[in-house]
């Protein structure tokens, strides 16, 4: 029933109150609030354990190592408007490695979604929003691969949502990235894929994949 039809029913279409006006107003308010709660239910992104991945218990993230490259992926629980992920890419090789941001797709419900640009995500999150990793992540990384916490970062500005499509990481350093994807509003499982991290000296290409379930609470 449309909102105006409901109001007309309460007022008998003639402005004559069938029930007390205060009671009717309260009832309408309650119905609208309940309707809004249903549309804005909290979404929790939960990692799916895998034998080839390390589950980061405190931060509820996943980590993997392959071909001298280590990646940490953590859903950002403080982001409700979009699906946000904090990502640390560690280059343990002696060469440059690179990845294209647009290639890092999120698959949900059969749809492949590209990361949002900096301007797109800023418009949704607001100019005052500052991305950050969960506080517990350093402890998780210390338990998993302690040396990562002590590696330097070459470009400290990369931890904003990057606008440049290509991200290059020098050997022996790490970079912290934040990617945002448009929320699909359903509970279909997710798969975040890094299809091509490229070693610019050897030509080797490395693929990473991380799966998540989505829960509404």
C-alpha positions in Angstrom: 0.0 0.0 0.0 1.4 3.4 -1.0 2.1 5.9 1.8 -0.6 8.4 0.7 -3.2 5.6 0.3 -2.4 4.6 3.9 -2.8 8.2 5.1 -6.1 8.5 3.2 -7.4 5.3 4.9 -6.6 6.7 8.3 -8.3 10.0 7.6 -11.3 8.4 5.7 -10.3 10.5 2.6 -12.0 13.6 4.1 -9.5 14.8 6.6 -11.8 13.3 9.4 -9.6 11.4 11.8 -10.8 7.8 12.3 -8.2 7.4 15.0 -6.4 10.0 17.0 -4.1 12.2 14.9 -1.2 11.7 17.3 -1.7 7.9 17.3 -1.9 7.9 13.5 1.3 10.0 13.1 3.1 7.7 15.5 2.0 4.6 13.6 3.2 6.1 10.3 6.5 7.0 11.8 7.0 3.5 13.1 6.1 1.9 9.8 8.6 4.1 7.9 11.4 3.4 10.4 10.8 -0.4 10.1 10.8 -0.1 6.3 14.0 1.8 6.4 15.6 -0.7 8.7 14.8 -3.5 6.2 16.5 -1.5 3.4 19.6 -0.7 5.4 20.4 -3.9 7.2 23.9 -4.3 8.3 26.0 -6.4 5.9 28.9 -8.5 7.3 31.5 -9.8 4.8 32.9 -13.0 6.2 36.0 -14.8 4.8 35.7 -18.3 3.5 38.6 -20.5 4.8 40.8 -22.2 2.2 43.7 -24.5 2.6 45.9 -22.3 0.4 45.1 -19.2 2.4 45.8 -18.0 6.0 42.7 -16.8 8.0 43.4 -13.7 10.0 41.2 -14.4 12.9 41.1 -11.0 14.7 40.6 -8.8 11.7 38.5 -11.3 9.8 40.7 -11.2 6.7 42.7 -13.5 4.5 46.3 -13.7 3.4 48.3 -15.6 0.8 51.9 -15.9 -0.4 52.9 -16.9 -4.0 55.9 -16.2 -6.3 57.5 -13.9 -3.7 54.4 -11.8 -3.4 52.3 -11.6 -0.2 48.8 -10.2 -0.1 46.5 -9.4 2.8 42.8 -8.6 2.2 40.5 -7.4 5.0 36.8 -6.3 4.6 36.3 -2.8 6.1 33.5 -3.2 8.7 33.0 0.6 9.1 32.0 1.1 5.5 28.2 0.6 5.1 27.5 2.5 1.8 29.9 0.4 -0.3 31.8 -2.9 -0.1 35.3 -1.8 1.1 38.5 -3.8 1.3 41.8 -2.9 2.9 44.6 -4.5 0.9 48.4 -4.8 1.6 50.6 -6.0 -1.2 54.1 -7.0 -0.2 56.8 -7.4 -2.8 59.4 -9.8 -1.4 61.2 -10.1 -4.7 64.1 -8.0 -5.8 62.2 -6.6 -8.9 59.4 -4.2 -9.5 55.9 -5.7 -9.6 52.8 -4.0 -10.8 49.0 -4.5 -11.0 46.2 -2.7 -12.7 43.5 -1.5 -10.3 40.7 -2.0 -12.9 41.6 -5.7 -13.2 41.0 -6.3 -9.5 37.4 -7.3 -9.9 34.8 -8.3 -7.3 32.4 -11.1 -8.5 29.0 -11.3 -6.9 25.8 -12.8 -8.2 27.4 -13.5 -11.6 28.4 -9.9 -12.1 32.0 -8.7 -12.4 32.4 -5.3 -10.7 35.4 -3.0 -11.1 36.8 -0.9 -8.2 35.4 2.6 -8.0 37.6 5.5 -8.9 38.7 7.9 -6.2 36.1 10.5 -7.2 33.3 8.0 -7.3 34.1 6.6 -3.8 34.7 10.1 -2.3 31.3 11.2 -3.5 29.6 8.3 -1.7 31.8 8.3 1.5 32.2 12.0 1.9 35.2 14.3 2.0 35.8 13.7 5.7 36.1 10.0 5.5 39.5 8.5 6.1 40.1 4.8 5.4 41.9 2.7 8.0 42.7 -0.9 8.6 41.3 -2.7 11.6 43.4 -2.1 14.7 43.9 -5.8 15.2 45.4 -6.4 11.8 49.0 -5.8 12.9 48.7 -8.6 15.5 47.3 -11.0 12.9 50.2 -10.2 10.5 52.7 -10.6 13.3 51.4 -14.1 14.0 51.3 -14.9 10.2 54.4 -13.2 8.7 56.0 -10.9 11.3 58.5 -9.3 8.8 55.6 -7.6 6.9 55.0 -5.2 9.8 58.5 -3.9 9.6 58.8 -3.5 5.8 58.8 0.0 4.5 56.3 1.7 2.2 57.7 3.6 -0.7 54.5 5.6 -1.4 52.6 6.6 1.7 49.9 8.3 -0.4 48.8 5.1 -2.0 46.6 4.3 1.0 44.0 6.7 -0.3 41.7 5.3 -2.9 44.1 5.5 -5.9 43.0 7.2 -9.1 45.8 5.9 -11.3 45.0 2.6 -12.9 48.5 1.1 -12.6 50.1 0.5 -9.2 53.8 -0.3 -9.1 55.7 -1.7 -6.1 59.4 -1.7 -5.8 61.2 -4.8 -4.6 61.5 -5.2 -0.8 58.6 -2.8 -0.1 54.8 -3.0 0.6 51.9 -0.8 -0.3 48.6 -0.3 1.5 45.5 0.1 -0.8 41.8 0.6 -0.2 39.4 -0.6 -2.9 35.7 0.1 -2.9 32.9 -1.7 -4.9 29.3 -0.8 -5.3 27.2 -2.7 -2.8 24.9 -5.1 -4.5 22.4 -5.3 -1.5 22.2 -9.1 -1.5 23.8 -12.0 0.3 25.4 -13.7 -2.7 28.9 -14.9 -2.1 31.8 -12.7 -3.2 35.1 -13.5 -4.9 37.8 -10.8 -5.0 40.3 -11.6 -7.7 43.7 -10.1 -8.5 44.2 -11.8 -11.9 47.6 -10.4 -12.9 50.3 -9.2 -10.6 53.2 -8.7 -13.0 56.9 -9.1 -12.3 58.3 -6.5 -14.6 61.8 -8.1 -14.7 60.9 -11.8 -15.2 57.5 -11.4 -16.9 55.9 -13.8 -14.4 52.2 -13.2 -13.8 50.7 -14.2 -10.5 46.9 -14.6 -9.7 45.3 -14.4 -6.2 41.6 -15.1 -5.3 39.8 -14.6 -2.1 36.2 -15.7 -1.3 33.7 -14.2 1.1 30.2 -14.9 2.3 27.8 -12.0 3.0 25.5 -12.0 6.0 22.8 -9.6 6.9 22.2 -8.9 10.6 
